[in-house]
Amino acid sequence: MSYDAEQALSAAREAATAAAEIIRHYWHRGVAVEWKADDTPVTIADREAEQAIRAVLATALPQAAIYGEEYGLEGARDGLLWLVDPLDGTKSFVRRTPFFSTQIALMDRGRLVLGVSCAPVYGETMWARAGAGAWLDGERVQVAATGTMAQAAISTGNVRTLTADARWQALGALIRDSSRIRGYGDFCHYHLLARGGLDLVIESDVNILDVAALAVIVREAGGLFTDIEGKPPSLDTTSVLAGVPAIHAQALARLRDASTG
């Protein structure tokens, strides 16, 4: 299915900007919180932001399907597919913590080809397109050149599932052997990774809408982005191991040894 990748990226950035205006409005005004069947919060900001995103994307690339956090799938999954989380980090949003973002990615027959990550209150927007690098507010970014675990800065997100896994001890060993450990979570540690501020990100409880755009950004910044088993991101992804190449390879080897040992 033919399309102009640069125009698609421009549309994603426009959609993210439209969502940001809505999110900032409700951030200052305050919102009521509802709870979905999976015990996660949702607000009018989530819903209105996704509606605005869908309107822009459907106009710019009508041949693409859209899969969004709040309104589900519209169209077929096997061609061009927009992946949209209008307000990733709603729990942070409702607790007045600025670690939330809008995530928009485009998947072309199963391969992620572009992504936009916009954190409107935190004040950062990153974007990337396959083969064109990763960018932070117009400046190209690159992962660090860290080569040893003793030099590495690691950040963890939601690792609840991993605590009941044999790999939990391997994660502990990684932390002991690293230079420092942080827990930035959400978009923030992926932005830091892509611009050289971190070396490894580990999460065991995500969905593809949370991380699709970030996967493209990290990859185009020179990093590696897989699940904790080393598989590339897909619609079924539920975990992340992302890092600079040398540190990702070392961490993956340790986690694999733990899971088979």
SVG drawing of the C-alpha trace seen along z (x, -y; Angstrom):
<svg xmlns="http://www.w3.org/2000/svg" viewBox="-16 -26 49 51">
<polyline fill="none" stroke="black" stroke-width="0.4" points="0.0,0.0 1.7,-3.2 1.9,-6.3 4.3,-9.2 6.2,-8.4 7.2,-12.0 3.6,-13.3 2.5,-10.5 5.0,-11.7 3.8,-15.3 0.2,-14.1 1.2,-12.2 3.0,-15.3 -0.1,-17.5 -2.3,-15.0 -0.1,-15.0 -0.2,-18.8 -4.0,-18.7 -4.1,-16.2 -1.6,-18.3 -3.9,-21.3 -6.8,-19.3 -4.6,-17.6 -3.2,-21.0 -6.7,-22.4 -7.9,-19.7 -4.6,-19.6 -5.2,-23.2 -8.9,-22.8 -9.1,-19.4 -11.2,-16.4 -13.5,-13.7 -12.1,-10.2 -13.9,-7.1 -12.7,-3.5 -12.6,-1.0 -13.3,2.7 -9.6,3.4 -9.4,1.0 -7.5,-1.6 -8.6,-5.3 -10.0,-7.2 -11.0,-10.9 -12.6,-13.2 -9.1,-14.3 -8.2,-10.7 -11.4,-10.5 -11.3,-14.0 -7.6,-13.7 -8.1,-10.4 -11.0,-11.9 -8.9,-14.8 -6.0,-12.4 -8.3,-10.2 -9.8,-13.1 -6.3,-14.2 -5.0,-10.8 -8.1,-9.6 -8.0,-12.7 -4.2,-12.5 -4.0,-8.7 -7.5,-7.4 -6.3,-4.0 -4.8,-3.2 -6.7,-1.6 -6.6,-3.1 -6.2,-1.2 -6.7,-3.4 -6.7,-3.0 -10.1,-4.4 -12.1,-3.6 -10.5,-0.4 -9.8,0.8 -11.3,-0.8 -10.3,1.0 -8.1,4.1 -4.9,4.8 -2.8,6.3 -1.9,3.3 -1.2,-0.2 -2.2,-0.6 -2.0,-3.6 -1.4,-2.8 -2.7,-5.5 -2.5,-6.0 -3.9,-9.6 -2.9,-9.9 -0.4,-7.2 0.0,-7.6 -3.5,-8.6 -2.7,-7.5 0.0,-10.2 -2.3,-12.7 -5.1,-12.3 -2.6,-12.5 -1.1,-15.8 2.2,-14.3 3.5,-15.4 4.8,-12.0 2.2,-11.3 2.3,-11.6 0.6,-11.1 1.9,-8.1 1.3,-7.8 2.9,-5.2 2.4,-3.8 2.8,-0.1 3.2,1.1 2.4,4.8 3.7,5.6 6.7,3.3 6.8,0.1 7.9,-2.7 7.3,-6.0 6.5,-7.3 5.7,-10.5 5.9,-10.9 4.6,-14.2 4.7,-15.0 2.9,-18.4 3.3,-19.3 6.8,-17.9 7.7,-19.9 9.2,-17.4 8.2,-16.0 10.3,-13.3 9.7,-11.8 11.3,-9.3 10.8,-7.8 12.5,-4.6 15.9,-5.6 15.6,-9.2 16.9,-9.3 15.3,-10.4 14.6,-13.9 13.9,-15.9 12.1,-19.2 14.1,-19.6 17.5,-18.4 18.7,-14.9 19.4,-12.6 21.6,-9.5 22.0,-6.9 25.1,-6.8 28.1,-4.6 28.2,-2.8 30.0,0.5 30.1,2.1 27.5,2.8 29.6,1.1 29.1,-2.2 25.4,-1.6 22.4,-3.6 19.3,-1.4 15.7,-2.5 12.7,-0.2 9.1,-0.8 6.3,1.5 8.0,4.8 5.2,6.4 5.0,9.6 8.8,9.9 8.8,10.1 7.2,13.6 9.6,14.7 12.9,16.6 14.4,13.5 13.8,11.3 17.1,12.4 18.9,11.7 17.4,8.2 18.8,7.8 22.2,8.8 22.0,6.3 21.2,3.6 24.1,4.6 26.5,4.6 25.4,1.3 26.5,-2.3 23.0,-3.4 19.4,-2.5 16.4,-4.7 12.6,-4.3 11.5,-7.1 8.7,-5.1 6.3,-5.9 7.7,-7.9 10.4,-9.5 13.0,-6.8 12.7,-6.1 13.3,-9.7 16.3,-9.7 17.6,-6.5 17.2,-7.9 19.2,-11.1 22.0,-9.4 20.9,-9.9 20.2,-6.2 21.6,-2.9 18.9,-0.3 15.1,-0.3 13.3,2.8 9.5,3.3 7.4,6.4 3.9,5.0 3.1,2.9 1.0,3.1 2.0,2.1 0.1,-1.2 2.3,-2.3 5.6,-1.7 5.1,-1.5 6.2,-5.1 9.0,-4.8 10.3,-1.7 10.8,-3.6 12.5,-6.5 14.9,-4.3 15.8,-2.3 16.4,-5.4 18.5,-6.9 20.8,-3.8 19.4,-1.7 17.9,1.8 14.2,2.3 12.9,5.8 10.8,7.6 12.6,9.2 12.9,12.4 14.6,10.6 11.7,10.5 10.9,7.4 7.9,5.4 4.5,6.6 0.8,6.1 1.2,8.8 4.2,7.2 3.8,7.1 7.4,6.4 10.4,4.2 14.1,4.5 15.5,1.4 19.1,0.1 22.3,-0.9 23.5,2.1 26.3,3.4 24.2,3.1 21.1,4.6 23.1,7.6 24.6,8.2 21.2,7.8 19.4,10.1 22.0,12.8 21.6,12.7 17.8,12.7 17.9,15.7 20.3,17.6 18.0,17.0 14.9,18.2 16.5,21.4 18.6,22.1"/>
</svg>
